[in-house]
């Protein structure tokens, strides 16, 4: 018997799995949306799940007879939502779960001039992730944005019960009070990512009187990522009692460091439940500043008792200061000073180096001898600096739970073929302990391909 229009003999779940296969193919998803009303919802789920609003490509479109303004991506999306709300199949705004608003530069700046952006934000009802950032290293002045736009973000988007992830990039605030209002509005936030955040006034004294008479239970974060070029005032604001959030229950903490080690150390001390910890040393980091700090203002891994994964990224290797003494000092804090044989929880360590390779005819010794002081780290991780190995073969030392150590080299500007294998052959890495335990992995990647 022939099927009637719109009739299906197979269960809907099978068609949903077929549509899921095209989750990243917008052309095929549009075709699926036109097949049947039963396919429309599944296709829309993927088509509108993650929206990226980029700067308009050009101000106007000209023809022989007239000049017609180009519709911005924001206006097109808003018009689409409005039309769908009047259709028989319902609106599409409920399918939008992630929205990234990206500001342009110079003539392509659009966020403050787009009248439909506040209306678009107000129409979202099921947003889980919200991002606002700049496409270049130029800050967006939060106070200069239209009040309607700021109200749409603070009074609607951030207060959505579904919102759990927030990323703020390249924002400039007049004071920490403005940033605190954003944090206080997020009641269901679990993941916060920030980078290139700056303040005109970095004092947190204005927060001491509180930003409300009634006490509000702080929101516990699960993941906190502090990206590069972020003012240390942000950390002081996060740790302030009136911030509206708490880092006591953090599971993952990532920090890009250019200085102000004491502020980052305070953040780690307040996040002693962290299980995954990531450091990124930027290329302008002064490690002498770290060694001049008292121990109380340095990182102490022994206080992070649940830490099981440690990651260290060296942004640019060729600089005056050798990062290995800092790394050695950091790893040594994983040993409890009062009970040196007590095992910490660290199981995996990943160390990533960005290495600039000179031409083959130039002196390459700076790259092949960079780990001449690795032996001390090898001894710390193998317990050879304290009690060594027991007779029965069991290790009894701080890093007794360690399972793997991985060294990754991101080779920049390589010249010639087979550069990565040759680099690994030439590199000198004295690590007899980790090699004997078969826990060391060394890999290199050519980033130019």
C-alpha angles and dihedrals in degrees: 000000000000117000121251119236110288093008119135129194097189122071115268090239090069092054090047090056091050090051091047088059088066094049093130098035108087094182094056091043090056089051090050091051090060096049100077141339087247090061096046099082095050092047092048090050090065099033095056101027096100119027124188115193107200128185115279113270095226140353100238144009115221130202133173095270106031147002114242123193115239114240112240120236087249093055091046092052093047092050089049091053092048093050092047091052088061095046128097092243097058134244127312098216092091090063094058106098102156126039126182116190109195120191120215130221131252109332092008095062107124114151096089093042099047108100095190096055095083089046091050092051091049091054095057114101108164104039115151101172129033126185132181120178146139124257091224137030093279120113126238109226103227094199092054093058115101114273091235090058095047091047091050090054099041100035101037118013098041092044095054109122089222095056110106104148129056130177123186119185135177095000126153120204127190091220140355089257091075091051091047091056089057092051093046091053092059106083098162099037116141103160126043124182123182135172137165092014117159138175133208090213115030097186116120092192088098088066097056094089091053131240098254140021097236121071114242121199107245118246113245114230122216099190129027123182119184108190130199127301095020120151116248086229087077090063091048088050093049091052094046115108091235095054093097094230137077131209095199092104099042114144098183128031124180122182131184107204129202095156139307091097092170092062092050090047090055090052091052091048089054091049101056093147092067116134099180120040126184128187124189116190108205120218093254095052115132107214091186086070089060096051091050091060122096114253091254089064095048130085115276115193092184088071092057097073098174096049110129103157126048123184127183123185121194104203099200121003103196102083136113096261122070109225094205096083089054091047090048091051091048095050092046089062087065086076113086105236093215097041109029094177095053109113120235121213098248111129105161133033124189121189118185124191127192105212125190109213119210121213115288092252092056128083107285097178092102087067100040097047100042092108098053089122095047092102092080091054090048090055093049094050093046095046093242091127091067125013102350120202126339121233094251091057096252116129118231109188141096096281095044092124093054113125106171143009117196126192115196123189119199103201113210124198097004115181121208133011126296092027097143096053091045091049091054091049093050097043116101112218115169102201109135095152099054092041091052090052091047091233101119123094122180121189135166131202132198104228094190093072 
